[in-house]
Amino acid sequence: MTLVLLIVAAVATLASVAGLAVSRALRPASKAELESQIELIDVAAFRNLIDPAEDEYLRRHLSAAQFRVTQRARLRARAAYVRVASRNAAVLIRMGQTALATSDARAPNEVREAALRLVNDALLLRRNAGFALVRIYADMAWPNRSATTAGLIDRYERLSDSAMLLGRLRNPGVAVRVTAG
């Protein structure tokens, strides 16, 4: 009998903890909370890492062994940028969803369109970031081959524009920034 009561208490405790976690996850986060989760990306540095001309320059001026070591370090840095871009896209998805849920009556069409564009751009970036990471890890295994991830940075800049547009529409005095500089 004691064992049954212990099991029932454990299940009840687990259910209440799970319910609390789900309710917190479903609670819309404030704009300030979401903005604090965004990590700014230095787009110029990211572009330098993905520049094929830079790779070619290093290939010509370094020995084969030095090039492989340098290229792997650059690929690790590239992967770090892609992971940050992917995390930022996840935050921007939530921002867009929050804007969709709370669009005000004054400009529902503009805000709704901007929020939908932000969510769509962010979802596309998240998907492309996953593919880019696979290519980057393949390049780490074979550093003499290099797949480009230039499209990802262009997509990220478009996402940044979408985030700024939504931010201006919802609060004209404060814009959302996802790039440094």
CNS distance restraints for C-alpha pairs under 8 A (distance, minus, plus):
assign (resid   1 and name CA) (resid   5 and name CA) 6.41 0.50 0.50
assign (resid   2 and name CA) (resid   6 and name CA) 6.13 0.50 0.50
assign (resid   3 and name CA) (resid   7 and name CA) 6.16 0.50 0.50
assign (resid   4 and name CA) (resid   8 and name CA) 6.15 0.50 0.50
assign (resid   5 and name CA) (resid   9 and name CA) 6.08 0.50 0.50
assign (resid   6 and name CA) (resid  10 and name CA) 6.13 0.50 0.50
assign (resid   7 and name CA) (resid  11 and name CA) 6.14 0.50 0.50
assign (resid   8 and name CA) (resid  12 and name CA) 6.07 0.50 0.50
assign (resid   9 and name CA) (resid  13 and name CA) 6.07 0.50 0.50
assign (resid  10 and name CA) (resid  14 and name CA) 6.09 0.50 0.50
assign (resid  11 and name CA) (resid  15 and name CA) 6.04 0.50 0.50
assign (resid  12 and name CA) (resid  16 and name CA) 6.18 0.50 0.50
assign (resid  13 and name CA) (resid  17 and name CA) 6.20 0.50 0.50
assign (resid  14 and name CA) (resid  18 and name CA) 6.06 0.50 0.50
assign (resid  15 and name CA) (resid  19 and name CA) 5.99 0.50 0.50
assign (resid  16 and name CA) (resid  20 and name CA) 6.12 0.50 0.50
assign (resid  17 and name CA) (resid  21 and name CA) 6.21 0.50 0.50
assign (resid  18 and name CA) (resid  22 and name CA) 6.15 0.50 0.50
assign (resid  19 and name CA) (resid  23 and name CA) 6.09 0.50 0.50
assign (resid  20 and name CA) (resid  24 and name CA) 6.20 0.50 0.50
assign (resid  21 and name CA) (resid  25 and name CA) 6.16 0.50 0.50
assign (resid  22 and name CA) (resid  26 and name CA) 6.13 0.50 0.50
assign (resid  23 and name CA) (resid  27 and name CA) 6.08 0.50 0.50
assign (resid  28 and name CA) (resid  98 and name CA) 6.18 0.50 0.50
assign (resid  29 and name CA) (resid  33 and name CA) 6.19 0.50 0.50
assign (resid  29 and name CA) (resid  34 and name CA) 6.51 0.50 0.50
assign (resid  29 and name CA) (resid  98 and name CA) 7.47 0.50 0.50
assign (resid  30 and name CA) (resid  34 and name CA) 6.37 0.50 0.50
assign (resid  31 and name CA) (resid  35 and name CA) 6.02 0.50 0.50
assign (resid  31 and name CA) (resid  95 and name CA) 6.89 0.50 0.50
assign (resid  32 and name CA) (resid  36 and name CA) 6.14 0.50 0.50
assign (resid  33 and name CA) (resid  37 and name CA) 6.82 0.50 0.50
assign (resid  34 and name CA) (resid  38 and name CA) 7.01 0.50 0.50
assign (resid  34 and name CA) (resid  91 and name CA) 6.26 0.50 0.50
assign (resid  34 and name CA) (resid  92 and name CA) 7.90 0.50 0.50
assign (resid  34 and name CA) (resid  94 and name CA) 7.78 0.50 0.50
assign (resid  34 and name CA) (resid  95 and name CA) 6.80 0.50 0.50
assign (resid  35 and name CA) (resid  91 and name CA) 7.92 0.50 0.50
assign (resid  35 and name CA) (resid 176 and name CA) 7.22 0.50 0.50
assign (resid  37 and name CA) (resid  88 and name CA) 7.63 0.50 0.50
assign (resid  37 and name CA) (resid  91 and name CA) 6.99 0.50 0.50
assign (resid  38 and name CA) (resid  87 and name CA) 7.82 0.50 0.50
assign (resid  38 and name CA) (resid  88 and name CA) 5.39 0.50 0.50
assign (resid  38 and name CA) (resid  91 and name CA) 6.85 0.50 0.50
assign (resid  38 and name CA) (resid 178 and name CA) 6.57 0.50 0.50
assign (resid  39 and name CA) (resid  84 and name CA) 6.85 0.50 0.50
assign (resid  39 and name CA) (resid  88 and name CA) 6.67 0.50 0.50
assign (resid  39 and name CA) (resid 178 and name CA) 6.77 0.50 0.50
assign (resid  40 and name CA) (resid 177 and name CA) 7.24 0.50 0.50
assign (resid  40 and name CA) (resid 178 and name CA) 4.89 0.50 0.50
assign (resid  40 and name CA) (resid 179 and name CA) 4.81 0.50 0.50
assign (resid  40 and name CA) (resid 180 and name CA) 5.32 0.50 0.50
assign (resid  41 and name CA) (resid  46 and name CA) 7.87 0.50 0.50
assign (resid  41 and name CA) (resid  81 and name CA) 7.26 0.50 0.50
assign (resid  41 and name CA) (resid  84 and name CA) 7.62 0.50 0.50
assign (resid  41 and name CA) (resid  85 and name CA) 7.49 0.50 0.50
assign (resid  41 and name CA) (resid 178 and name CA) 6.45 0.50 0.50
assign (resid  41 and name CA) (resid 179 and name CA) 4.66 0.50 0.50
assign (resid  41 and name CA) (resid 180 and name CA) 5.38 0.50 0.50
assign (resid  42 and name CA) (resid  46 and name CA) 6.31 0.50 0.50
assign (resid  42 and name CA) (resid 179 and name CA) 5.91 0.50 0.50
assign (resid  42 and name CA) (resid 180 and name CA) 4.83 0.50 0.50
assign (resid  42 and name CA) (resid 181 and name CA) 6.86 0.50 0.50
assign (resid  43 and name CA) (resid  47 and name CA) 6.01 0.50 0.50
assign (resid  43 and name CA) (resid 153 and name CA) 7.45 0.50 0.50
assign (resid  43 and name CA) (resid 179 and name CA) 6.45 0.50 0.50
assign (resid  43 and name CA) (resid 180 and name CA) 6.99 0.50 0.50
assign (resid  44 and name CA) (resid  48 and name CA) 6.25 0.50 0.50
assign (resid  45 and name CA) (resid  49 and name CA) 6.39 0.50 0.50
assign (resid  46 and name CA) (resid  50 and name CA) 6.48 0.50 0.50
assign (resid  46 and name CA) (resid  78 and name CA) 6.96 0.50 0.50
assign (resid  46 and name CA) (resid  81 and name CA) 6.92 0.50 0.50
assign (resid  46 and name CA) (resid 153 and name CA) 7.62 0.50 0.50
assign (resid  47 and name CA) (resid  51 and name CA) 5.99 0.50 0.50
assign (resid  47 and name CA) (resid 150 and name CA) 7.48 0.50 0.50
assign (resid  47 and name CA) (resid 153 and name CA) 7.26 0.50 0.50
assign (resid  48 and name CA) (resid  54 and name CA) 7.07 0.50 0.50
assign (resid  49 and name CA) (resid  54 and name CA) 7.59 0.50 0.50
assign (resid  49 and name CA) (resid  74 and name CA) 6.42 0.50 0.50
assign (resid  49 and name CA) (resid  75 and name CA) 7.86 0.50 0.50
assign (resid  49 and name CA) (resid  77 and name CA) 7.80 0.50 0.50
assign (resid  49 and name CA) (resid  78 and name CA) 6.34 0.50 0.50
assign (resid  50 and name CA) (resid  54 and name CA) 7.92 0.50 0.50
assign (resid  50 and name CA) (resid  78 and name CA) 7.35 0.50 0.50
assign (resid  50 and name CA) (resid 148 and name CA) 6.56 0.50 0.50
assign (resid  50 and name CA) (resid 149 and name CA) 6.42 0.50 0.50
assign (resid  50 and name CA) (resid 150 and name CA) 6.28 0.50 0.50
assign (resid  51 and name CA) (resid  55 and name CA) 6.65 0.50 0.50
assign (resid  51 and name CA) (resid 150 and name CA) 7.78 0.50 0.50
assign (resid  52 and name CA) (resid  56 and name CA) 6.18 0.50 0.50
assign (resid  52 and name CA) (resid 148 and name CA) 7.52 0.50 0.50
assign (resid  53 and name CA) (resid  57 and name CA) 6.09 0.50 0.50
assign (resid  54 and name CA) (resid  58 and name CA) 6.29 0.50 0.50
assign (resid  55 and name CA) (resid  59 and name CA) 6.14 0.50 0.50
assign (resid  55 and name CA) (resid  71 and name CA) 7.72 0.50 0.50
assign (resid  56 and name CA) (resid  60 and name CA) 6.22 0.50 0.50
assign (resid  57 and name CA) (resid  61 and name CA) 6.25 0.50 0.50
assign (resid  58 and name CA) (resid  62 and name CA) 5.76 0.50 0.50
assign (resid  58 and name CA) (resid  67 and name CA) 6.52 0.50 0.50
assign (resid  59 and name CA) (resid  63 and name CA) 7.49 0.50 0.50
assign (resid  59 and name CA) (resid  64 and name CA) 7.37 0.50 0.50
assign (resid  59 and name CA) (resid  67 and name CA) 5.90 0.50 0.50
assign (resid  62 and name CA) (resid  66 and name CA) 5.75 0.50 0.50
assign (resid  62 and name CA) (resid  67 and name CA) 5.46 0.50 0.50
assign (resid  63 and name CA) (resid  67 and name CA) 5.93 0.50 0.50
assign (resid  64 and name CA) (resid  68 and name CA) 6.27 0.50 0.50
assign (resid  65 and name CA) (resid  69 and name CA) 6.42 0.50 0.50
assign (resid  66 and name CA) (resid  70 and name CA) 6.04 0.50 0.50
assign (resid  67 and name CA) (resid  71 and name CA) 5.73 0.50 0.50
assign (resid  68 and name CA) (resid  72 and name CA) 6.05 0.50 0.50
assign (resid  68 and name CA) (resid 143 and name CA) 5.71 0.50 0.50
assign (resid  68 and name CA) (resid 144 and name CA) 7.10 0.50 0.50
assign (resid  69 and name CA) (resid  73 and name CA) 6.38 0.50 0.50
assign (resid  70 and name CA) (resid  74 and name CA) 6.22 0.50 0.50
assign (resid  71 and name CA) (resid  75 and name CA) 6.03 0.50 0.50
assign (resid  71 and name CA) (resid 140 and name CA) 7.85 0.50 0.50
assign (resid  71 and name CA) (resid 143 and name CA) 6.23 0.50 0.50
assign (resid  72 and name CA) (resid  76 and name CA) 6.15 0.50 0.50
assign (resid  72 and name CA) (resid 140 and name CA) 5.49 0.50 0.50
assign (resid  72 and name CA) (resid 143 and name CA) 6.49 0.50 0.50
assign (resid  73 and name CA) (resid  77 and name CA) 6.33 0.50 0.50
assign (resid  74 and name CA) (resid  78 and name CA) 6.08 0.50 0.50
assign (resid  75 and name CA) (resid  79 and name CA) 6.08 0.50 0.50
assign (resid  75 and name CA) (resid 136 and name CA) 6.29 0.50 0.50
assign (resid  75 and name CA) (resid 137 and name CA) 7.86 0.50 0.50
assign (resid  75 and name CA) (resid 139 and name CA) 7.50 0.50 0.50
assign (resid  75 and name CA) (resid 140 and name CA) 6.54 0.50 0.50
assign (resid  76 and name CA) (resid  80 and name CA) 6.25 0.50 0.50
assign (resid  76 and name CA) (resid 140 and name CA) 7.99 0.50 0.50
assign (resid  77 and name CA) (resid  81 and name CA) 6.36 0.50 0.50
assign (resid  78 and name CA) (resid  82 and name CA) 6.28 0.50 0.50
assign (resid  78 and name CA) (resid 136 and name CA) 7.66 0.50 0.50
assign (resid  79 and name CA) (resid  83 and name CA) 6.13 0.50 0.50
assign (resid  79 and name CA) (resid 133 and name CA) 6.13 0.50 0.50
assign (resid  79 and name CA) (resid 136 and name CA) 6.57 0.50 0.50
assign (resid  80 and name CA) (resid  84 and name CA) 6.28 0.50 0.50
assign (resid  81 and name CA) (resid  85 and name CA) 6.15 0.50 0.50
assign (resid  82 and name CA) (resid  86 and name CA) 6.11 0.50 0.50
assign (resid  82 and name CA) (resid 129 and name CA) 6.02 0.50 0.50
assign (resid  82 and name CA) (resid 132 and name CA) 7.52 0.50 0.50
assign (resid  82 and name CA) (resid 133 and name CA) 7.05 0.50 0.50
assign (resid  83 and name CA) (resid  87 and name CA) 6.22 0.50 0.50
assign (resid  83 and name CA) (resid 129 and name CA) 7.30 0.50 0.50
assign (resid  83 and name CA) (resid 133 and name CA) 7.98 0.50 0.50
assign (resid  84 and name CA) (resid  88 and name CA) 6.07 0.50 0.50
assign (resid  85 and name CA) (resid  89 and name CA) 6.11 0.50 0.50
assign (resid  85 and name CA) (resid 126 and name CA) 8.00 0.50 0.50
assign (resid  85 and name CA) (resid 129 and name CA) 7.62 0.50 0.50
assign (resid  85 and name CA) (resid 156 and name CA) 7.09 0.50 0.50
assign (resid  86 and name CA) (resid  90 and name CA) 6.37 0.50 0.50
assign (resid  86 and name CA) (resid 125 and name CA) 6.88 0.50 0.50
assign (resid  86 and name CA) (resid 126 and name CA) 5.14 0.50 0.50
assign (resid  86 and name CA) (resid 129 and name CA) 6.03 0.50 0.50
assign (resid  87 and name CA) (resid  91 and name CA) 6.46 0.50 0.50
assign (resid  88 and name CA) (resid  92 and name CA) 6.17 0.50 0.50
assign (resid  88 and name CA) (resid 178 and name CA) 7.47 0.50 0.50
assign (resid  89 and name CA) (resid  93 and name CA) 6.08 0.50 0.50
assign (resid  89 and name CA) (resid 122 and name CA) 4.78 0.50 0.50
assign (resid  89 and name CA) (resid 123 and name CA) 7.10 0.50 0.50
assign (resid  89 and name CA) (resid 125 and name CA) 6.74 0.50 0.50
assign (resid  89 and name CA) (resid 126 and name CA) 6.23 0.50 0.50
assign (resid  89 and name CA) (resid 159 and name CA) 7.90 0.50 0.50
assign (resid  90 and name CA) (resid  94 and name CA) 6.56 0.50 0.50
assign (resid  90 and name CA) (resid 122 and name CA) 6.92 0.50 0.50
assign (resid  90 and name CA) (resid 123 and name CA) 7.73 0.50 0.50
assign (resid  90 and name CA) (resid 126 and name CA) 7.27 0.50 0.50
assign (resid  91 and name CA) (resid  95 and name CA) 6.30 0.50 0.50
assign (resid  92 and name CA) (resid  96 and name CA) 6.04 0.50 0.50
assign (resid  92 and name CA) (resid 118 and name CA) 7.07 0.50 0.50
assign (resid  92 and name CA) (resid 119 and name CA) 6.97 0.50 0.50
assign (resid  92 and name CA) (resid 122 and name CA) 6.50 0.50 0.50
assign (resid  92 and name CA) (resid 163 and name CA) 7.19 0.50 0.50
assign (resid  93 and name CA) (resid  97 and name CA) 6.12 0.50 0.50
assign (resid  93 and name CA) (resid 118 and name CA) 6.95 0.50 0.50
assign (resid  93 and name CA) (resid 119 and name CA) 4.83 0.50 0.50
assign (resid  93 and name CA) (resid 122 and name CA) 5.88 0.50 0.50
assign (resid  93 and name CA) (resid 123 and name CA) 7.04 0.50 0.50
assign (resid  94 and name CA) (resid  98 and name CA) 6.00 0.50 0.50
assign (resid  94 and name CA) (resid 119 and name CA) 7.91 0.50 0.50
assign (resid  95 and name CA) (resid  99 and name CA) 6.14 0.50 0.50
assign (resid  95 and name CA) (resid 115 and name CA) 7.99 0.50 0.50
assign (resid  96 and name CA) (resid 100 and name CA) 6.16 0.50 0.50
assign (resid  96 and name CA) (resid 115 and name CA) 4.59 0.50 0.50
assign (resid  96 and name CA) (resid 116 and name CA) 6.71 0.50 0.50
assign (resid  96 and name CA) (resid 118 and name CA) 5.91 0.50 0.50
assign (resid  96 and name CA) (resid 119 and name CA) 5.40 0.50 0.50
assign (resid  97 and name CA) (resid 101 and name CA) 6.20 0.50 0.50
assign (resid  97 and name CA) (resid 115 and name CA) 7.02 0.50 0.50
assign (resid  97 and name CA) (resid 119 and name CA) 7.03 0.50 0.50
assign (resid  98 and name CA) (resid 102 and name CA) 6.12 0.50 0.50
assign (resid  99 and name CA) (resid 103 and name CA) 5.42 0.50 0.50
assign (resid  99 and name CA) (resid 111 and name CA) 7.32 0.50 0.50
assign (resid  99 and name CA) (resid 112 and name CA) 7.33 0.50 0.50
assign (resid  99 and name CA) (resid 115 and name CA) 6.10 0.50 0.50
assign (resid 100 and name CA) (resid 111 and name CA) 7.62 0.50 0.50
assign (resid 100 and name CA) (resid 112 and name CA) 5.74 0.50 0.50
assign (resid 100 and name CA) (resid 115 and name CA) 6.08 0.50 0.50
assign (resid 100 and name CA) (resid 116 and name CA) 7.49 0.50 0.50
assign (resid 103 and name CA) (resid 107 and name CA) 7.76 0.50 0.50
assign (resid 103 and name CA) (resid 108 and name CA) 5.71 0.50 0.50
assign (resid 103 and name CA) (resid 111 and name CA) 6.38 0.50 0.50
assign (resid 103 and name CA) (resid 112 and name CA) 6.73 0.50 0.50
assign (resid 104 and name CA) (resid 108 and name CA) 5.84 0.50 0.50
assign (resid 107 and name CA) (resid 111 and name CA) 6.18 0.50 0.50
assign (resid 108 and name CA) (resid 112 and name CA) 5.64 0.50 0.50
assign (resid 109 and name CA) (resid 113 and name CA) 5.94 0.50 0.50
assign (resid 110 and name CA) (resid 114 and name CA) 6.09 0.50 0.50
assign (resid 110 and name CA) (resid 169 and name CA) 7.51 0.50 0.50
assign (resid 111 and name CA) (resid 115 and name CA) 5.95 0.50 0.50
assign (resid 111 and name CA) (resid 166 and name CA) 6.49 0.50 0.50
assign (resid 111 and name CA) (resid 169 and name CA) 6.23 0.50 0.50
assign (resid 111 and name CA) (resid 170 and name CA) 6.99 0.50 0.50
assign (resid 112 and name CA) (resid 116 and name CA) 6.04 0.50 0.50
assign (resid 113 and name CA) (resid 117 and name CA) 6.09 0.50 0.50
assign (resid 114 and name CA) (resid 118 and name CA) 6.11 0.50 0.50
assign (resid 114 and name CA) (resid 162 and name CA) 6.75 0.50 0.50
assign (resid 114 and name CA) (resid 165 and name CA) 6.71 0.50 0.50
assign (resid 114 and name CA) (resid 166 and name CA) 5.33 0.50 0.50
assign (resid 115 and name CA) (resid 119 and name CA) 6.16 0.50 0.50
assign (resid 115 and name CA) (resid 166 and name CA) 6.20 0.50 0.50
assign (resid 116 and name CA) (resid 120 and name CA) 6.07 0.50 0.50
assign (resid 117 and name CA) (resid 121 and name CA) 5.97 0.50 0.50
assign (resid 117 and name CA) (resid 162 and name CA) 6.67 0.50 0.50
assign (resid 118 and name CA) (resid 122 and name CA) 5.97 0.50 0.50
assign (resid 118 and name CA) (resid 159 and name CA) 6.49 0.50 0.50
assign (resid 118 and name CA) (resid 162 and name CA) 5.21 0.50 0.50
assign (resid 118 and name CA) (resid 163 and name CA) 6.12 0.50 0.50
assign (resid 118 and name CA) (resid 166 and name CA) 7.60 0.50 0.50
assign (resid 119 and name CA) (resid 123 and name CA) 6.05 0.50 0.50
assign (resid 120 and name CA) (resid 124 and name CA) 6.18 0.50 0.50
assign (resid 121 and name CA) (resid 125 and name CA) 6.14 0.50 0.50
assign (resid 121 and name CA) (resid 155 and name CA) 7.59 0.50 0.50
assign (resid 121 and name CA) (resid 158 and name CA) 7.52 0.50 0.50
assign (resid 121 and name CA) (resid 159 and name CA) 5.68 0.50 0.50
assign (resid 121 and name CA) (resid 162 and name CA) 7.77 0.50 0.50
assign (resid 122 and name CA) (resid 126 and name CA) 6.13 0.50 0.50
assign (resid 122 and name CA) (resid 159 and name CA) 6.29 0.50 0.50
assign (resid 123 and name CA) (resid 127 and name CA) 6.33 0.50 0.50
assign (resid 124 and name CA) (resid 128 and name CA) 6.14 0.50 0.50
assign (resid 125 and name CA) (resid 129 and name CA) 5.87 0.50 0.50
assign (resid 125 and name CA) (resid 152 and name CA) 7.01 0.50 0.50
assign (resid 125 and name CA) (resid 155 and name CA) 6.36 0.50 0.50
assign (resid 125 and name CA) (resid 156 and name CA) 6.81 0.50 0.50
assign (resid 125 and name CA) (resid 159 and name CA) 7.91 0.50 0.50
assign (resid 126 and name CA) (resid 130 and name CA) 6.47 0.50 0.50
assign (resid 127 and name CA) (resid 131 and name CA) 6.72 0.50 0.50
assign (resid 128 and name CA) (resid 132 and name CA) 6.05 0.50 0.50
assign (resid 128 and name CA) (resid 152 and name CA) 6.76 0.50 0.50
assign (resid 129 and name CA) (resid 133 and name CA) 6.11 0.50 0.50
assign (resid 129 and name CA) (resid 152 and name CA) 6.92 0.50 0.50
assign (resid 130 and name CA) (resid 134 and name CA) 6.51 0.50 0.50
assign (resid 131 and name CA) (resid 135 and name CA) 6.42 0.50 0.50
assign (resid 132 and name CA) (resid 136 and name CA) 6.09 0.50 0.50
assign (resid 132 and name CA) (resid 149 and name CA) 6.16 0.50 0.50
assign (resid 132 and name CA) (resid 152 and name CA) 7.63 0.50 0.50
assign (resid 133 and name CA) (resid 137 and name CA) 6.08 0.50 0.50
assign (resid 134 and name CA) (resid 138 and name CA) 6.21 0.50 0.50
assign (resid 135 and name CA) (resid 139 and name CA) 6.15 0.50 0.50
assign (resid 135 and name CA) (resid 147 and name CA) 6.44 0.50 0.50
assign (resid 136 and name CA) (resid 140 and name CA) 6.27 0.50 0.50
assign (resid 136 and name CA) (resid 147 and name CA) 7.33 0.50 0.50
assign (resid 137 and name CA) (resid 141 and name CA) 6.55 0.50 0.50
assign (resid 138 and name CA) (resid 142 and name CA) 6.38 0.50 0.50
assign (resid 139 and name CA) (resid 143 and name CA) 5.00 0.50 0.50
assign (resid 139 and name CA) (resid 144 and name CA) 7.53 0.50 0.50
assign (resid 139 and name CA) (resid 145 and name CA) 6.10 0.50 0.50
assign (resid 139 and name CA) (resid 146 and name CA) 5.82 0.50 0.50
assign (resid 139 and name CA) (resid 147 and name CA) 7.03 0.50 0.50
assign (resid 149 and name CA) (resid 153 and name CA) 7.28 0.50 0.50
assign (resid 150 and name CA) (resid 154 and name CA) 6.64 0.50 0.50
assign (resid 151 and name CA) (resid 155 and name CA) 6.14 0.50 0.50
assign (resid 152 and name CA) (resid 156 and name CA) 6.09 0.50 0.50
assign (resid 153 and name CA) (resid 157 and name CA) 6.22 0.50 0.50
assign (resid 154 and name CA) (resid 158 and name CA) 6.34 0.50 0.50
assign (resid 155 and name CA) (resid 159 and name CA) 6.18 0.50 0.50
assign (resid 156 and name CA) (resid 160 and name CA) 6.14 0.50 0.50
assign (resid 157 and name CA) (resid 161 and name CA) 6.31 0.50 0.50
assign (resid 158 and name CA) (resid 162 and name CA) 6.30 0.50 0.50
assign (resid 159 and name CA) (resid 163 and name CA) 6.16 0.50 0.50
assign (resid 160 and name CA) (resid 164 and name CA) 6.19 0.50 0.50
assign (resid 160 and name CA) (resid 177 and name CA) 6.98 0.50 0.50
assign (resid 160 and name CA) (resid 178 and name CA) 5.89 0.50 0.50
assign (resid 160 and name CA) (resid 179 and name CA) 7.21 0.50 0.50
assign (resid 161 and name CA) (resid 165 and name CA) 6.16 0.50 0.50
assign (resid 162 and name CA) (resid 166 and name CA) 6.26 0.50 0.50
assign (resid 163 and name CA) (resid 167 and name CA) 6.05 0.50 0.50
assign (resid 163 and name CA) (resid 176 and name CA) 6.03 0.50 0.50
assign (resid 163 and name CA) (resid 177 and name CA) 7.54 0.50 0.50
assign (resid 164 and name CA) (resid 168 and name CA) 6.07 0.50 0.50
assign (resid 164 and name CA) (resid 175 and name CA) 5.41 0.50 0.50
assign (resid 164 and name CA) (resid 176 and name CA) 5.12 0.50 0.50
assign (resid 164 and name CA) (resid 177 and name CA) 6.74 0.50 0.50
assign (resid 165 and name CA) (resid 169 and name CA) 6.22 0.50 0.50
assign (resid 165 and name CA) (resid 175 and name CA) 7.87 0.50 0.50
assign (resid 166 and name CA) (resid 170 and name CA) 6.14 0.50 0.50
assign (resid 167 and name CA) (resid 171 and name CA) 5.73 0.50 0.50
assign (resid 167 and name CA) (resid 172 and name CA) 6.92 0.50 0.50
assign (resid 167 and name CA) (resid 174 and name CA) 6.78 0.50 0.50
assign (resid 167 and name CA) (resid 175 and name CA) 5.00 0.50 0.50
assign (resid 167 and name CA) (resid 176 and name CA) 5.56 0.50 0.50
assign (resid 168 and name CA) (resid 172 and name CA) 4.19 0.50 0.50
assign (resid 168 and name CA) (resid 173 and name CA) 6.98 0.50 0.50
assign (resid 168 and name CA) (resid 174 and name CA) 6.64 0.50 0.50
assign (resid 168 and name CA) (resid 175 and name CA) 5.62 0.50 0.50
assign (resid 171 and name CA) (resid 175 and name CA) 7.42 0.50 0.50
